[in-house]
Amino acid sequence: MNPFLHAELTLFLALVACAQNPTCPSLCTCVFHGGSNSKEFRTVLCKNPALAVIPLDLPRDTVKFRLERTSVSRIFRGAFSAMPELLYLWLTYNFITVLHPRSFTNLSSLHELRLDGNLLSTFPWEGLRDVPRLLTLGLHNNRLARIPPLAARYLGNITYLDLSSNRLNTLPNDLIALWPLVSLSETTQPQRSVVLGLQDNPWVCDCRLASLLDISKAPESSMALLDRFLTCSGPPGLAGVPFQRVELSCCRRPYVVTSGTKITALLGSNVLLRCDATGHPIPTLMWFKSARPNHYNTGCCKPFQSSMEPERLPRKLSGYVQDSPGVGIHWSAVSLNGVSYKDAGEYRCRAQNMAGISEAIVSLNVVGLMAEYANSQNTDQQQTAAKSNYSQKKPNQSKVSASLLPQNITGLLSASKKVINTPKINRDKMQMDRADGHFLISFDSEIHERQTPHVSMSIHTELN
């Protein structure tokens, strides 16, 4: 018998046998492929227009699942969780409009996900947390009009991303920052490279695309474009112009100046934080609190600290003031009045414009004793002294004995019955303006010159 005819007959019989296999879903075809370790790998192909939902009886040992040209329009939660060994998932050229955020549960081994040729206007980027080993993501020929900045959190391992033939006009700077403009021939550090498909989108070539335009002009970088001849669709003056010929000289990423990154404030005092940023267009500034560590007095007042309600972080701060004193310059300040231990933590000043986003962190520590704690300690000692010698009882019991305070803290009693203390190392740096009764505190910090933005902080501390 002709060997070619024998091979074709064998393959035909195998397909027929697999199609009649009771473990293969109806309207689908199952094929086995031999592996290098004598293990067979199963591919399930569902390619029937009559199929409107994902089959429920998918074989557990499936390695590759292809759903092509069916009537399926929705992918529900855990639709593929019965196939934990799945490596390749192709859902191409169907009518899919909705993907549940947990569509890919139990697919921790998945390497390739393709959704080309569907009707997706949104994509559940947070759902990629269930596929930490994903390397290839194909979203070609859908209806995506926007990629949110949070998508960058879940694309760290991607080496192939196809966004071509969608409705995108820009990309978030957080996404472009995943693949920095680094010449591969000038660095000895291993760089993760990615192939990016962006063609056939209506790109608007403004400052939002500044980083992508720079990458497209580089002879080599960690990002390679499937089509290097990308063109602009807007604004009108740049319509039809290739990326390589676009010059956006007016775009400058935010640059923020800092004079201090660690602040120590007195309990009950007022603190003013300020940051100054430059950039074009003029950046907008926002303040966030992102953590709440406090390195001082953690042992003295645990009963009071434990009674505090837990704070949900991060949170956006309100009540800050800001202004633009010059072209391309912006400053912002946030005032913390009567600071307590709850105010201690990390504060972020975020500067953002069309050319990029920058952040800087400032740590605030609060020092001093709680007045209620100091008074309770003082009362206990006075009661003990009264039992031994009533005649030695002090007339004014509201004052705090100096022996109750730590050796490295000097007590200050305010009119509002608060005891405010500061370590000696900071007390030596305090200057008192006797004319108006204000305290100005200066702090030493190191200023690092870098390309990424810095934040400038001015501190004005005032006793209540």
Secondary structure, DSSP 8 states (H G I E B T S, - for coil): --HHHHHHHHHHHHHHHHHT-TTS-TTEEEEEEE-TTS-EEEEEEE--TT--S--S---TTEEEEEE-S----EE-TTTTTT-TT--EEE--SS---EE-TTTTTT-TT--EEE-TTS--S---GGGGGG-TT--EEE--SS------GGGGGG-TT-SEEE--SS--S---HHHHTTS----TTS--S----EEEE--SS--B-SGGGHHHHHHHHSSS-SEEES-S--B--BSGGGTT-BGGG---TT-EEEEEE-S-SEEEEETT-BEEEEEEEEEES--EEEEEEEE----SSTTT-HHHHHTS----SSEE--S-EEEEEETTEEEEEEEE-S--GGG-EEEEEEEEETTEEEEEEEEEEEES--HHHHHHHHHHHHHHHHHH-GGG--S-TTS--GGGS-TTEEEEE-TTS-EEEEEHHHHTTEEEETTTTEEEE---------SS--------BB--
